Amino acid sequence: MAERLRCPVELSDSQTLIRDNVREICAEFDDEYWRENDREGTYPSEFVELIAEHGWLGILIPEEYGGAGMGTPEALVMMEEIAASGGGFATAQAIHGGVYNSAPIVNYADESLKAELLPAVAEGETAIQAFGLTEPNAGSESTAMETSAERDGDEYVVNGQKIWTSRVDHSDYLLLMARTTPLADVEKHTRGISMFLVDLEDAMAQGALEMEQIPKSVSNAVHAFELWFDDLRVPAEHLIGEEGRGFYQVLDGLNEERLVIAGECIGLGEAALERGVDYAANREVFSRPIGKNQAIQHPLADAYMHLQAAKQLAYESAEKVEDEAGAATGTLANTSKYLAAEACYQAADAAVQTHGGFGVAREYDVERYFREARLTRLVPITQELVLNYVAENELRLPRSY
Ligand SMILES: Cc1cc2nc3c(=O)[nH]c(=O)nc-3n(C[C@H](O)[C@H](O)[C@H](O)COP(=O)(O)OP(=O)(O)OC[C@H]3O[C@@H](n4cnc5c(N)ncnc54)[C@H](O)[C@@H]3O)c2cc1C
């Protein structure tokens, strides 16, 4: 297989194994596949199925439930490799939900639900691809959510609205966050929120769920939806974990997830940089390769250095994060994601500029990478919210919101 541009880091044996296997899987899908998925807005089902066949959707699921029982350092390599293959952030998004939405099930669900769901998730037979937290009236202040779930006998009744819920159209279940105690009645805004597993087929059959796709300009292969719940009845045994503790269950594991998203940003940045470097070496203007000009070389070299630094931090933090908790670990994870998103954006911008007019031609792919790189600065939380976290937790400045 041709050597790809990757910023160097030392890999463990298990990381090398995963990188090589995922790289082989990705090599079966050419650039035209990703390009067409983006152009036509088609979900990369064939790719997701192949990843599932190799067992990688269950990378984090314990072996006793049919998964690979691996951790953050391995998931980071996998997701970087997927993004770097040319699939970009969109393809990483198509896999990411399937991998990460099973984490609360592993950590908090009843034994019977784990035994029922996790082996099927690891096999790719059941998809828990969708996670509904964001709401139109709450935005980044997720604890201001208005969606409510009221206990009624052995069911909960859900009413409210979510926005930007991704992959609902390729999921069997939605992991839904809803208030079981109104904000006015809790001591802390993070309390009184619960996590539910919603069977989407059942919700549609009840006529209690309406959904509308949000037209958007980026990651077109992965759709996002606005959802409305009208007296949706969810069986009480589909409450995941403890009532009122759902927000803490989301926070648990968030650092690990942030690091893996950092890997996705780095992979996308590496893909863009590779394209920029290739074009710089081969495109001739004024009878010489444009890559002879320092104005072309320097932005690419600068982007490489930032990607390298972000990657080093993310990989080192991934080794630490599973053993340690607390604000210091949160800062490492958030910083890794922030720097990786900035470096990714810088690399994609340099790649577009290097391509001149062809930078916006679909056939050269860098315009797609650029659109996706812009998205990495907005999701899953915005860069500003990361800066808030670091200002408060590391610089000890007053909480600004
Ligand atoms: C393609 C896509 C897919 C998504 N998928 C999902 C999903 O599957 N599930 C899900 O739950 N959500 C999902 N989201 C939602 C995403 O997590 C939110 O868009 C993101 O958290 C930002 O919230 P917002 O869009 O409401 O922005 P807002 O909160 O309205 O923020 C708007 C701007 O104000 C800034 N701002 C707000 N408050 C402060 C402050 N205190 N200090 C400084 N700046 C501030 C923000 O940084 C931002 O720049 C997705 C979003 C997109 C675009």
The ligand as a Tripos MOL2 file, in Angstrom:
@<TRIPOS>MOLECULE
LIG
   53    58     1     0     0
SMALL
NO_CHARGES

@<TRIPOS>ATOM
      1 C1        -23.5910   18.8820   11.6290 C.3       1 LIG1
      2 C2        -23.9690   18.8920   13.0650 C.ar      1 LIG1
      3 C3        -24.2330   17.6910   13.7100 C.ar      1 LIG1
      4 C4        -24.6190   17.6940   15.0560 C.ar      1 LIG1
      5 N1        -24.9540   16.5060   15.6610 N.ar      1 LIG1
      6 C5        -25.4870   16.5260   16.9130 C.ar      1 LIG1
      7 C6        -26.0020   15.3340   17.4910 C.ar      1 LIG1
      8 O1        -25.9540   14.2550   16.8910 O.2       1 LIG1
      9 N2        -26.5800   15.4070   18.7180 N.ar      1 LIG1
     10 C7        -26.6660   16.5850   19.4150 C.ar      1 LIG1
     11 O2        -27.1830   16.5890   20.5320 O.2       1 LIG1
     12 N3        -26.1650   17.7440   18.8910 N.ar      1 LIG1
     13 C8        -25.5870   17.7280   17.6620 C.ar      1 LIG1
     14 N4        -25.1180   18.9080   17.0950 N.ar      1 LIG1
     15 C9        -25.2590   20.1610   17.8340 C.3       1 LIG1
     16 C10       -23.9410   20.7600   18.2800 C.3       1 LIG1
     17 O3        -23.4430   20.0450   19.3730 O.3       1 LIG1
     18 C11       -24.2350   22.2410   18.5890 C.3       1 LIG1
     19 O4        -24.4860   22.8870   17.3500 O.3       1 LIG1
     20 C12       -23.1140   22.9160   19.3020 C.3       1 LIG1
     21 O5        -23.0040   22.3870   20.5860 O.3       1 LIG1
     22 C13       -23.3400   24.4290   19.4190 C.3       1 LIG1
     23 O6        -24.6290   24.7430   19.8510 O.3       1 LIG1
     24 P1        -25.5080   25.8250   19.0160 P.3       1 LIG1
     25 O7        -25.4190   25.4540   17.6020 O.co2     1 LIG1
     26 O8        -26.8410   25.8960   19.6350 O.co2     1 LIG1
     27 O9        -24.7370   27.1890   19.2140 O.3       1 LIG1
     28 P2        -25.0440   28.3210   20.3230 P.3       1 LIG1
     29 O10       -24.9790   27.7150   21.6850 O.co2     1 LIG1
     30 O11       -26.2470   29.0590   19.9310 O.co2     1 LIG1
     31 O12       -23.7660   29.2520   20.1450 O.3       1 LIG1
     32 C14       -23.6770   30.2170   19.0850 C.3       1 LIG1
     33 C15       -22.3140   30.9120   19.1830 C.3       1 LIG1
     34 O13       -22.2200   31.6050   20.4380 O.3       1 LIG1
     35 C16       -21.0610   31.1590   21.1310 C.3       1 LIG1
     36 N5        -21.3460   31.1470   22.5790 N.ar      1 LIG1
     37 C17       -22.4720   30.7410   23.2110 C.ar      1 LIG1
     38 N6        -22.3230   30.8640   24.5400 N.ar      1 LIG1
     39 C18       -21.0810   31.3440   24.7640 C.ar      1 LIG1
     40 C19       -20.3330   31.6600   25.9290 C.ar      1 LIG1
     41 N7        -20.8170   31.5250   27.1440 N.pl3     1 LIG1
     42 N8        -19.0530   32.0960   25.7630 N.ar      1 LIG1
     43 C20       -18.5360   32.2610   24.5320 C.ar      1 LIG1
     44 N9        -19.2020   31.9870   23.4060 N.ar      1 LIG1
     45 C21       -20.4470   31.5150   23.5040 C.ar      1 LIG1
     46 C22       -20.7910   29.7420   20.6050 C.3       1 LIG1
     47 O14       -19.4350   29.3720   20.8050 O.3       1 LIG1
     48 C23       -21.1480   29.9420   19.1330 C.3       1 LIG1
     49 O15       -20.0760   30.5070   18.4480 O.3       1 LIG1
     50 C24       -24.6900   18.9180   15.7680 C.ar      1 LIG1
     51 C25       -24.4000   20.1170   15.1100 C.ar      1 LIG1
     52 C26       -24.0520   20.1170   13.7820 C.ar      1 LIG1
     53 C27       -23.7850   21.4240   13.1070 C.3       1 LIG1
@<TRIPOS>BOND
     1     1     2 1
     2     2     3 ar
     3     2    52 ar
     4     3     4 ar
     5     4     5 ar
     6     4    50 ar
     7     5     6 ar
     8     6     7 ar
     9     6    13 1
    10     7     8 2
    11     7     9 ar
    12     9    10 ar
    13    10    11 2
    14    10    12 ar
    15    12    13 ar
    16    13    14 ar
    17    14    15 1
    18    14    50 ar
    19    15    16 1
    20    16    17 1
    21    16    18 1
    22    18    19 1
    23    18    20 1
    24    20    21 1
    25    20    22 1
    26    22    23 1
    27    23    24 1
    28    24    25 2
    29    24    26 1
    30    24    27 1
    31    27    28 1
    32    28    29 2
    33    28    30 1
    34    28    31 1
    35    31    32 1
    36    32    33 1
    37    33    34 1
    38    33    48 1
    39    34    35 1
    40    35    36 1
    41    35    46 1
    42    36    37 ar
    43    36    45 ar
    44    37    38 ar
    45    38    39 ar
    46    39    40 ar
    47    39    45 ar
    48    40    41 1
    49    40    42 ar
    50    42    43 ar
    51    43    44 ar
    52    44    45 ar
    53    46    47 1
    54    46    48 1
    55    48    49 1
    56    50    51 ar
    57    51    52 ar
    58    52    53 1
@<TRIPOS>SUBSTRUCTURE
     1 LIG1         1 GROUP 0 **** ****
